[in-house]
Amino acid sequence: MVTPKDVIWSEMSEAETSSNRIIKLGDKEIEINQELYRIVQDYIKNSYTLDTLAEKLGLDGWSEAYQFIASLPQWVVWFTESQLEEYLSQPHQERQQQAGTPKRTSRRRKEQSEATQAEDKNMTAAKEEKQ
């Protein structure tokens, strides 16, 4: 079974480039870090205007703030602060590896599900034989 966290990790590793923590706006580059995360979360919760967001991020007006929001990776919005901290602390290769490997619990659940289905088929066949 795939969890939402697995999906987010895999989306990040697919979308990442060598500059996986940078949002580019024309000639400006904004690093994804804890401070940016707090500003974005505050913007979402308090419904700032784009002008206010631009001021907090040091951008040149609402149009650049709009471009920033449009190019912001969605995982930044959905991560909790501790998940972002974990993400930022891991090397790029480790994140890719983590996203690509299925967890043991997922394999175990799949095996259990297959065993249950086989058992159900056997019970159905046994009932049909009795009739």
Buried (B, 14 or more C-beta within 10 A) or exposed (E): EEEEEBEBBBBBBEEBEEEBBEBEBEEBEBEBEEEBBEBBBEBEEEEBEBEBBBBBBEBEEBEBBBBBBEEBBEBBEEBEEEBBEEBBEEEEEEBBEBBEEEEEEBEEEEEEEEEEEEEEEEEEEEEEEEE
